[in-house]
Amino acid sequence: MHRRGDTGAAVAEVWARLAHLGYVNSTQSDVFDDELDRAVRTFQQERGLRVDGIVGPNTFRRLDEARWQLGDRVLRFVPGHLVRGDDVADLQNRLNTLGFDAGRADGAFGSQTDAAVREFQRSVGDTADGTCGPDTFRAFERLVRTVSGGNAANLRDRVTISALQTGIADKVVVIDPWFDEHDSVANDITRSIAMRLEGRLAALGTQVFLTRSTTNALPDDISRADFANRTTADLLISIHCDRAVSDRPNGISTYYFGEPNEGAFSYSGRALAEQIQVELCSRTQMHNNRSHARTWDLLRMTRMPAVRVDIGYLSNPQDAALLLEPSHQDVLAAGLASAINRFCKPV
């Protein structure tokens, strides 16, 4: 990780990437100064990332993805090594606009995007090989200029939520109790709540998968998202404890996939996040920090409605005292189970 005050070749690379994107002037430096700090925070804000001024693996990966524009390179589906970038997200948005279902515009060239590309290529008389090269890009330019309005991806997402509203008994839910090797207290709390939630959902006939056991945890958000996708889950719930430098922040918040500035978002993810927020805050009387759109990898890379739930701040004495109480953990699990049940309830 790199932050203000650091120096070296890696910092120079961050300068170069932000200069390419227009966030700093073209003067390159190997010093992480105030100008670079402001640029990093602006980039994080605009990308829906955690705004901390720290260039960790997630921010650096998004910097790498941001440098690509549609047409800069040939795109294709590579199983086990998905091509990622802003150019892929642009491709997915164009396919969705034209009515070819590329799924969520997550910037990862997966099997669904490959199928949409091949369908598009067949429709315009090109060889349906799934490879997006100059001919496919030119076909897009011709057609996209004739299409405007509507959001096909959002309409499909509304259909998705209708398909989920058939009752909870036949659903598959992935529960992700967040893990931090440096925070054993948070690990114990999130796993305790996850186990309580698993029991309640199983009693309702729901199949539940956990992203970590007592001894093993998936290493990062991308691997957790991949796990949820491979299980063909209907929902993903990620449970987090928060910490802050100050002891004043407190309360519960939920997050769903969505781009900043009222961009594309998951309709079903937002509906689930808001349902969870209502249930937890009404049952615990904890401060309501509301639901927010974010582009974190766990929310961006999952193909099902996914919600991250921040259940309180361990840095706040009142929140911490509650979170350590088994009875409070049980209330949180009951609220989560109720929200999921209500979300899936037939209308």
N, C-alpha and C positions, 0 to 999 in steps of 0.2 A: 504494500500500500504506500501511496505517496501523498504528502500533504504540504501545506505551507511551511517553508523553511528547508525542505529537502532539496538536494542537488543531484546532478548526474545525468547519464545518458537516457534513462527512462523518463526523467522529467522533460528532457529535450524532446522526446518523442510525443509526450502529451502536448507540449507547445505546438509541435508541427501539426498534429491532428486537429487541434482547436483552431489553428491559423487557417488550415485548409477549409474548415467549416465556417470561418468568418467570425469566430468568437474573440480572437485576439489579432493584433497586427502581425505583419509578416516577419517581424524581427524575432528570430529564434533565440532562445536562452536555455540554459540548463539549470536555472534557479526557479524554484517554486515560490514566486513572490505574490504580492497582493493582487496584481493584475491577473495572474493565472488562477488564483483562488476565486476571484470574482467570475472568471470565465467558466471554470469548472462548475461552480454553483449555478450559473445561468443555464449551462447545458443540462445539468441534473434536473433543474426545475422544469425546463421545457420538455424533457423526456419522461417526466413522471417518476424520477428516481428519488431516493433519499437525498435531500439537499444537505450535505455535510462538508463539501469541499475536499473530500478524500477520494483519490483515484484508486479504488480497489478493483478487484477482478470484474465486478459487474459494470462499473462505470467505464473501465478500459475496454471491455468487450463491446459496450454500446458505442463508444467512440469509434471502434473499428467498423462496426456495422454502419455507422452514419456516413462513412466516407464514400459509400457506393451509391451511384444513381443508375436508374434503369438504362441499360445500353452500354454501361461501362465494361461489362463482362458477360460471357455466355453463362446462362443459368440452366441447371438440370438437377434432377433428383439423384442424390448419392446416398443410398442406404447406409446408416451407421455414421455418416459424416455430413450432416445437413448443411447446405450452404445458407448463410444468414446475412442479412443486411437490409438497409433501407430500400435497395433496389428490389429485393424480394417482396417487401411489404407493398411497394408501389405496384408490382406485378399482381399481387393478390387483390389489391383494391380495384385494379382495372378489370381483372377477371370477374370479380363479384359485381361490379357495375354493369358489365355486359351480360350478366346472368349465368356465368360459369362458376360453379360453387367451389371456390378455393379455400373455404373455411375462414377462420379468423385471420386477419392480416397481422400475423405475429412475426413476420420477417424471416421465417424458417421454411425453406423449400422442402416440404414433406410430401408424403404420398398423395394427400388430397390435392395439393397444389399441382403435382405432376398430372393427376387425372384431369384436372380442370384445364391445364395447358393442352393436353392431348385432345380434349374435346373441342377446345377453341381452334386448334390447328386443323382438325377434321372439318370444322364448320367453314373455314376460309379456304379449304382446298390445299393446305400444306401437308407435308409429311408429318404424321402424328407420332413423332419420336420423343416428345416431351422436352426437347432441347430448345431453350429460348435464345436464339441467335438473331442476327440482323433481319432475316426475313420475318420472323415472328414479331419483332419490335416494330417493323414498318407496318405490319397488319394492325397492330394495336393503335398506332398513330392514326391510321385511316379511320378506324372504327370508333375510337374513343371520342374523336371530335364530333361524332354524330349522336353521341349519347350524353344526356345530362339529367340531373335530378335523381332522387330516390337513393336508397341505401339498401341494396339487396342483402348484404351481410346482416344488417340489423333486422330486416324482415325475417330472414331465416332464423335468427336468434329468437325472435318472438314465437316462431313455430316450435323451436326447441323447447321453450318453457312450457308450451301447451302439451308437447309430447311427454314431458316429465310429470305433468299433473295427472297421474294415473294411480296415485297411492304410493306409499313408501315401501310396501312389502316386497316389491320386485326390483328394488333399486340396489345399485352398487355404489358405496360411498368410500372414498379414501380419506382417512384422517391423518393429518400431518402434524404430530406434536414437535414443534420446532426444537432443534438441538444446537447447543453451543458448547463446545468442549471446555470453554472457560467459565461457564455459568451453570454449575450443577444444581443450584436452587431452582432456576427457571426450568431446567430440564426435568426435574422431579415434578414440578407443578404441571407443566404441559402434558407430561405423560400420564399423570394421575387423572387429569381431566379427560384426556383421550380415551383411557381405559374405561372410565365411567360412561363416556358417551358411546363407546363401542357396545357396552352391555345394554344400554337403553335401546340402541338401534337394532341390535341383534334380537332383542325381545319383540320387536315389531316386525321381524322377518327380513330385515335389511342385511345384505352381505357387506361386511366391513373389512377393509385392508388398512393396516398401519404402515407408515413409512419408516418406522424404526421399532426395534425390539428393545429388550432391556440391555443388550450388549452391542447392537449394531444400528447404525443410522446411515441413510443415504447422504452423500457428502455435500450436495449443493442443490439449489433450486431447480436447475435444469434436469438433474437426475431424478428429482422428486416428480417433476412434471412428466418426464418420460415414463416413470413407473405408473403414474395415474393414467396416462394415455394407453399404456400396454394392458392395463387391467380393464380397459373400456369402461371406466367408471362413469357414473351419471353425475356425481358431484365430488368436489374436493373441498375439505375444510382444513385450513392450516391454523394452528393455535399457537399464539406467541405471548410471551411476557415482555413488556417494554422496560427500558431504563433510560434515564436522562441525566444530564450533568446536574441540573437543579432538582430539588426534591418537591417542587411545586406541581409539575405536570401530573395529571391523574385521569383516571377514567378509561372507558372502553371505546374502541373504534374498530370499524371494519373496512376492508378494502376489496375492490373488484377490478377486473381489467378495464382500463379506459385511458385514452390519450388525453393529454392536457388541452386546455382551451376548447372544451366541448367537442373534441374530436371523436373518433370511433370508440365505441365502448361495448361491453357485453351487457345486453339488456337483461338476460337471465341472471348473470352474475350480480348485477346491481340489485335486482329484485330480491335475491337470496341474501345479500349483504344487509339490505335495509330490514328484512324480516328478522335476521339474527340480531341486529342492533336494537330493534324494538323489544324483542324477547329478553335479551340480557339486561338491558337498562331498566326495564320495568320490574324485573325480578330481584335485582341487586341494589337498585337505587344509586348505582355508581354514576359518575359524571358521563353524560352522553357526548362523546367526541364525534359522533356522526359517521356516515359512510363516505368513502372517498375513492376516486378513480386513480389507479396507479398502473405503471407498465412493468412492474417487477417480473422477473423471469417466470416465477411460479404461476403468476396470473396470466402472463402473456403466452406461455408455451403450452398450457393445458387446453385440451379440446372440449372440455366440459365446463359448466359453470364452476368457478373456483373463487373462494373467499378466504382472505386472511383475517383472522380475528385477533386483535390485540386486547387481551383481557384485563389489562391494568399495568401500572408502573411499580416495579419492585424498588425503584428509587424514591417512591413516595411512601412515607410511613403508614398512612391509613390504607392505601391499596395493598401494600405488602402484607400487613397484618391480616387482611381479608384473604388474600391469595394463599396464604399458608394454612388457612383453616380448611380441613376436609369437608366440613358442612358447606362452606362457600364454593368449594370446587364442585360439589355435588349439585348445587344450585346452577352453576354455570353449565355443567353437562346437561342438566334437565332443560335449561333454556335453549341450548344448541339443538337438542333432540326435538324439542317442540317446534323450533323455527324450521328445521328440515322437514318435519312432518307436515307443517302448515304449507310450506312451499310446494310439496308434492301432492297436496290434497286435491282431489278432483274438484273442478269448478262446475 
